[in-house]
């Protein structure tokens, strides 16, 4: 058996299959949520926290837009955990990652996580 590829993971190859579950008709938020959890756990174990964070936040936003608050918030919190694990500084850019737009029905329009700006 040939050795496993050592190419670093890339966001543009990992994220589209996850998001495809949300753009299908009908959307499949459960599969997107599970695939995001599995993918980010593997990335974090391999110390690729930056990609894991981006996947968590992006999929979280899309789930929230679909009204999937529980799954969306869980992924946002997981993304925060990866930020803590990798000691990412909290600044305006990282705060902005946790802003979510209102869903099509107007059901969500707040920050996923409130940061104390001191």
N, CA and C of each residue as an Amber inpcrd file, in Angstrom:
protein
   354
   0.8510000  -1.1710000   0.0000000   0.0000000   0.0000000   0.0000000
   0.8990000   1.2380000   0.0000000   0.6130000   2.2170000  -0.8700000
   1.4520000   3.4210000  -0.9210000   1.2820000   4.2460000   0.3520000
   2.3110000   5.0190000   0.6930000   2.1830000   5.8550000   1.8850000
   1.1030000   6.9140000   1.7020000   0.5300000   7.3100000   2.8010000
  -0.5230000   8.3190000   2.7980000   0.0510000   9.6650000   2.3680000
  -0.7300000  10.4050000   1.6290000  -0.3060000  11.7190000   1.1580000
  -0.0420000  12.6420000   2.3460000   1.0040000  13.4370000   2.2300000
   1.3320000  14.3620000   3.3170000   1.0010000  15.8010000   2.9460000
   0.1950000  15.9840000   1.8910000  -0.2100000  17.3320000   1.5150000
  -1.0560000  17.9330000   2.6340000  -0.8220000  19.2090000   2.9440000
  -1.6270000  19.8310000   3.9900000  -3.0850000  19.9770000   3.5410000
  -4.0230000  19.8820000   4.4730000  -5.4380000  20.0250000   4.1160000
  -5.7200000  21.4530000   3.6370000  -6.6810000  21.5730000   2.7330000
  -7.0390000  22.8790000   2.1970000  -8.5280000  23.1260000   2.3930000
  -8.8360000  24.3320000   2.8420000 -10.2250000  24.7150000   3.0940000
 -11.0710000  24.5520000   1.8400000 -10.5450000  24.9460000   0.6900000
 -11.3470000  24.9050000  -0.5350000 -11.6280000  23.4870000  -1.0380000
 -10.9900000  22.4900000  -0.4680000 -11.3420000  21.1140000  -0.8200000
 -12.2000000  20.4480000   0.2600000 -12.1390000  20.9530000   1.4910000
 -12.8890000  20.3500000   2.5990000 -14.2770000  20.9590000   2.7890000
 -14.4060000  22.2590000   2.5840000 -15.6650000  22.9420000   2.8810000
 -16.7900000  22.6780000   1.8700000 -16.5370000  22.6820000   0.5640000
 -17.6480000  22.4960000  -0.3830000 -18.4850000  21.2280000  -0.1920000
 -17.8830000  20.0590000   0.0910000 -18.7440000  18.8850000   0.2980000
 -19.6630000  19.0220000   1.5210000 -19.2120000  19.7450000   2.5250000
 -20.0470000  19.9540000   3.7090000 -21.1990000  20.8870000   3.3590000
 -20.8700000  21.9980000   2.7090000 -21.8970000  22.9790000   2.3530000
 -22.8710000  22.4470000   1.3130000 -22.4340000  21.4680000   0.5130000
 -23.3300000  20.8730000  -0.4880000 -24.5580000  20.2580000   0.1770000
 -24.4000000  19.7760000   1.3830000 -25.5470000  19.2160000   2.1130000
 -26.5910000  20.2790000   2.4270000 -26.1630000  21.5180000   2.5290000
 -27.0880000  22.5940000   2.8700000 -27.7080000  23.2390000   1.6380000
 -27.0900000  23.0540000   0.4810000 -27.6340000  23.6570000  -0.7300000
 -28.4280000  22.6560000  -1.5690000 -28.4910000  21.4150000  -1.0990000
 -29.2830000  20.4110000  -1.8110000 -30.7690000  20.6850000  -1.6060000
 -31.6070000  20.0310000  -2.4090000 -33.0500000  20.1910000  -2.2620000
 -33.6410000  18.8460000  -1.8970000 -34.1960000  18.6800000  -0.7190000
 -34.1980000  19.6510000   0.3810000 -32.8330000  19.6690000   1.0840000
 -32.5640000  20.7350000   1.8390000 -31.2890000  20.7980000   2.5710000
 -31.1940000  19.6670000   3.5930000 -29.9790000  19.2330000   3.8660000
 -29.7670000  18.1670000   4.8400000 -28.8460000  18.6980000   5.9480000
 -29.4140000  19.4770000   6.8700000 -28.5850000  20.0670000   7.9190000
 -27.9340000  19.0350000   8.8370000 -28.5940000  17.9090000   9.0660000
 -28.0150000  16.8850000   9.9270000 -26.6970000  16.3740000   9.3490000
 -26.6910000  16.0500000   8.0610000 -25.4670000  15.5460000   7.4340000
 -24.3650000  16.5940000   7.4280000 -24.7260000  17.8410000   7.1620000
 -23.7240000  18.9180000   7.1740000 -23.1190000  19.0630000   8.5640000
 -23.9650000  19.0160000   9.5780000 -23.5070000  19.1440000  10.9670000
 -22.5630000  18.0020000  11.3270000 -22.9510000  16.7730000  11.0090000
 -22.1290000  15.6130000  11.3400000 -20.8040000  15.6170000  10.5780000
 -20.8640000  15.9770000   9.3120000 -19.6450000  16.0160000   8.5090000
 -18.7050000  17.1090000   9.0260000 -19.2630000  18.2510000   9.4300000
 -18.4370000  19.3320000   9.9830000 -17.7880000  18.8900000  11.2960000
 -18.5410000  18.2180000  12.1520000 -17.9820000  17.7460000  13.4250000
 -16.8340000  16.7670000  13.1920000 -17.0460000  15.8040000  12.3000000
 -16.0230000  14.7900000  12.0290000 -14.7810000  15.4120000  11.3990000
 -14.9890000  16.2460000  10.4090000 -13.8690000  16.8710000   9.7000000
 -13.0460000  17.7510000  10.6300000 -13.7270000  18.5720000  11.4340000
 -12.9900000  19.4940000  12.3120000 -12.2860000  18.7530000  13.4440000
 -12.8640000  17.6600000  13.9140000 -12.1900000  16.8780000  14.9600000
 -10.8800000  16.2990000  14.4170000 -10.9090000  15.8130000  13.2010000
  -9.6930000  15.2650000  12.5910000  -8.6550000  16.3590000  12.3450000
  -9.1230000  17.5110000  11.8730000  -8.2070000  18.6300000  11.6440000
  -7.5580000  19.0910000  12.9480000  -8.3490000  19.2030000  13.9950000
  -7.8180000  19.6560000  15.2850000  -6.8110000  18.6450000  15.8370000
  -7.1040000  17.3730000  15.6700000  -6.1740000  16.3430000  16.1490000
  -4.8370000  16.4280000  15.4160000  -4.8840000  16.8810000  14.1670000
  -3.6680000  17.0310000  13.3680000  -3.0700000  18.4320000  13.5050000
  -3.5930000  19.2170000  14.4470000  -3.0950000  20.5740000  14.7300000
  -3.3260000  21.5640000  13.5920000  -4.3900000  21.3630000  12.8250000
  -4.7760000  22.3050000  11.7770000  -5.9750000  23.1160000  12.2880000
  -5.7590000  23.7890000  13.4120000  -6.8450000  24.5200000  14.0590000
  -7.4130000  25.6340000  13.1930000  -6.5720000  26.3030000  12.4160000
  -7.0550000  27.4190000  11.6100000  -8.1300000  26.9800000  10.6220000
  -7.9390000  25.8410000   9.9950000  -8.9330000  25.3370000   9.0430000
 -10.1660000  24.8320000   9.7860000  -9.9640000  24.1750000  10.9180000
 -11.0870000  23.6870000  11.7190000 -11.9710000  24.8460000  12.1770000
 -11.3500000  25.9400000  12.5920000 -12.1050000  27.1170000  13.0400000
 -12.9360000  27.6680000  11.8890000 -12.3190000  27.8280000  10.7440000
 -13.0220000  28.3860000   9.5760000 -14.2040000  27.5200000   9.1640000
 -14.0290000  26.2050000   9.1820000 -15.1250000  25.3020000   8.8310000
 -16.2500000  25.4160000   9.8560000 -15.9040000  25.4070000  11.1370000
 -16.9290000  25.5280000  12.1790000 -17.7500000  26.7970000  12.0080000
 -17.0730000  27.9140000  11.8130000 -17.7710000  29.1920000  11.7430000
 -18.6120000  29.2920000  10.4750000 -18.0640000  28.8740000   9.3470000
 -18.8000000  28.9610000   8.0850000 -20.0430000  28.0790000   8.1040000
 -19.8910000  26.8400000   8.5360000 -21.0420000  25.9270000   8.5680000
 -22.0410000  26.3870000   9.6290000 -21.5460000  26.9140000  10.7380000
 -22.4270000  27.4450000  11.7720000 -23.3330000  28.5370000  11.2100000
 -22.7470000  29.4780000  10.4990000 -23.5430000  30.5690000   9.9020000
 -24.6150000  30.0280000   8.9690000 -24.2350000  29.0770000   8.1280000
 -25.1880000  28.5380000   7.1610000 -26.3150000  27.7730000   7.8620000
 -25.9890000  27.0470000   8.9120000 -27.0280000  26.3420000   9.6680000
 -27.9740000  27.3260000  10.3460000 -27.4280000  28.4040000  10.8820000
 -28.2700000  29.4130000  11.5200000 -29.2120000  30.0660000  10.5120000
 -28.7280000  30.2920000   9.3050000 -29.5810000  30.8720000   8.2610000
 -30.7670000  29.9630000   7.9530000 -30.5650000  28.6570000   8.1070000
 -31.6410000  27.6880000   7.8520000 -32.5360000  27.4850000   9.0710000
 -32.2420000  28.2090000  10.1580000 -33.0460000  28.0630000  11.3680000
 -32.6180000  26.9050000  12.2500000 -31.4590000  26.3230000  11.9900000
 -30.9370000  25.2010000  12.7750000 -30.0760000  25.7540000  13.9140000
 -30.7450000  26.3600000  14.8960000 -30.0370000  27.0650000  15.9700000
 -29.1570000  26.1340000  16.8030000 -29.6500000  24.9860000  17.1790000
 -28.8750000  24.0830000  18.0300000 -27.5740000  23.6490000  17.3740000
 -27.6610000  23.1980000  16.1410000 -26.4650000  22.7550000  15.4160000
 -25.5340000  23.9220000  15.1190000 -26.1140000  25.0640000  14.7460000
 -25.3050000  26.2340000  14.4360000 -24.5320000  26.7360000  15.6390000
 -25.2000000  26.7970000  16.7710000 -24.5230000  27.2640000  17.9890000
 -23.4850000  26.2520000  18.4500000 -23.7970000  24.9630000  18.3350000
 -22.8140000  23.9500000  18.7370000 -21.5150000  24.0960000  17.9440000
 -21.6230000  24.3000000  16.6390000 -20.4180000  24.4590000  15.8270000
 -19.6910000  25.7580000  16.1480000 -20.4290000  26.8170000  16.4470000
 -19.7790000  28.0800000  16.8210000 -18.9920000  27.9020000  18.1140000
 -19.5670000  27.2220000  19.0770000 -18.8870000  26.9870000  20.3500000
 -17.6760000  26.0830000  20.1380000 -17.8110000  25.0960000  19.2740000
 -16.6680000  24.2280000  18.9650000 -15.5450000  25.0580000  18.3290000
 -15.9070000  25.9710000  17.4360000 -14.9200000  26.8610000  16.8330000
 -14.2150000  27.7060000  17.8840000 -14.9880000  28.1880000  18.8540000
 -14.3750000  28.9290000  19.9680000 -13.4080000  28.0470000  20.7440000
 -13.7730000  26.8070000  20.9610000 -12.8890000  25.8770000  21.6680000
 -11.5760000  25.6790000  20.9320000 -11.6620000  25.5660000  19.6100000
 -10.4380000  25.4320000  18.8180000  -9.6050000  26.7080000  18.8830000
 -10.2800000  27.8540000  18.9700000  -9.5510000  29.1150000  19.0990000
  -8.7960000  29.1510000  20.4260000  -9.4400000  28.6880000  21.4810000
  -8.7900000  28.6390000  22.7950000  -7.6150000  27.6630000  22.7520000
  -7.8510000  26.4890000  22.1790000  -6.7920000  25.4620000  22.0960000
  -5.5630000  25.9630000  21.3480000  -5.7840000  26.7600000  20.3080000
  -4.6660000  27.2360000  19.5070000  -4.2130000  28.6440000  19.9010000
  -4.7990000  29.1480000  20.9750000  -4.4240000  30.4450000  21.5490000
  -4.5260000  31.5910000  20.5400000  -5.6240000  31.6330000  19.8040000
  -5.8920000  32.7240000  18.8660000  -6.2420000  33.9700000  19.6750000
  -5.6580000  35.0940000  19.2900000  -5.9770000  36.3550000  19.9580000
  -7.3900000  36.7930000  19.5880000  -8.1110000  37.3400000  20.5720000
  -9.4300000  37.8960000  20.3030000  -9.2340000  39.3500000  19.8890000
  -9.6440000  39.6540000  18.6600000  -9.5580000  41.0160000  18.1530000
 -10.8120000  41.2860000  17.3180000 -10.8490000  42.4130000  16.6290000
 -12.0350000  42.7430000  15.8440000 -12.3270000  41.7030000  14.7640000
 -11.2840000  41.1560000  14.1560000 -11.4860000  40.1450000  13.1080000
 -12.1210000  38.8860000  13.6880000 -11.5960000  38.4000000  14.8080000
 -12.1530000  37.1780000  15.3860000 -13.5430000  37.4200000  15.9580000
 -13.7900000  38.5950000  16.5020000 -15.1460000  38.9100000  16.9560000
 -16.1170000  38.8760000  15.7950000 -15.6860000  39.4280000  14.6520000
 -16.5390000  39.4800000  13.4720000 -16.8840000  38.1180000  12.9200000
 -16.0580000  37.1160000  13.1920000 -16.3340000  35.7650000  12.7150000
 -17.6280000  35.2230000  13.3090000 -18.0300000  35.7530000  14.4380000
 -19.1810000  35.2140000  15.1460000 -20.4470000  36.0300000  14.9580000
 -20.4730000  36.8830000  13.9630000 -21.6810000  37.6240000  13.6340000
 -22.4780000  36.8070000  12.6320000 -23.7670000  36.7170000  12.8480000
 -24.6160000  35.9610000  11.9280000 -25.6900000  36.8800000  11.3670000
 -26.0250000  36.6650000  10.1360000 -27.0840000  37.4300000   9.4850000
 -28.4260000  36.7930000   9.8120000 -29.4730000  37.5660000   9.6000000
 -30.8140000  37.0280000   9.8070000 -31.1120000  35.9490000   8.7820000
 -31.8710000  34.9710000   9.2360000 -32.3130000  33.9220000   8.3330000
 -33.3700000  34.4570000   7.3850000 -33.7540000  33.6640000   6.4320000
 -34.7440000  34.0840000   5.4400000 -36.0540000  34.4990000   6.1010000
 -36.3860000  33.8740000   7.2260000 -37.6220000  34.2190000   7.9290000
 -37.4040000  35.2750000   8.9990000 -36.1860000  35.8240000   9.0840000
 -35.8910000  36.8620000  10.0760000 -35.7190000  36.3310000  11.4740000
 -35.5150000  35.0080000  11.6130000 -35.4940000  34.3900000  12.9330000
 -34.2110000  34.6070000  13.7200000 -33.1230000  35.0200000  13.0710000
 -31.8710000  35.1350000  13.7950000 -31.1340000  36.3790000  13.3490000
 -30.7320000  37.2010000  14.2690000 -30.0220000  38.4020000  13.8810000
 -29.0750000  38.9090000  14.9460000 -28.6180000  38.0550000  15.8020000
 -27.7310000  38.4510000  16.8900000 -26.3640000  37.8190000  16.7160000
 -25.4360000  38.2380000  17.5410000 -24.1340000  37.5860000  17.5490000
 -24.3080000  36.1790000  18.1050000 -23.5310000  35.2550000  17.5830000
 -23.5800000  33.8970000  18.1100000 -23.0510000  33.9020000  19.5200000
 -21.9750000  34.6350000  19.7340000 -21.3400000  34.7200000  21.0390000
 -21.0390000  36.1830000  21.3120000 -21.3950000  36.6760000  22.4890000
 -21.0890000  38.0560000  22.8220000 -19.7030000  38.1320000  23.4600000
 -18.8910000  39.0300000  22.9650000 -17.5630000  39.2340000  23.5360000
 -17.5840000  40.4960000  24.3900000 -16.9240000  40.4630000  25.5140000
 -16.7600000  41.6350000  26.3430000 -15.6350000  42.4620000  25.7460000
 -15.9580000  43.6470000  25.2590000 -14.9420000  44.4630000  24.6140000
 -14.2330000  45.3700000  25.5930000 -14.5440000  45.2170000  26.8770000
 -13.8290000  45.9280000  27.9210000 -14.1490000  47.3530000  27.9230000
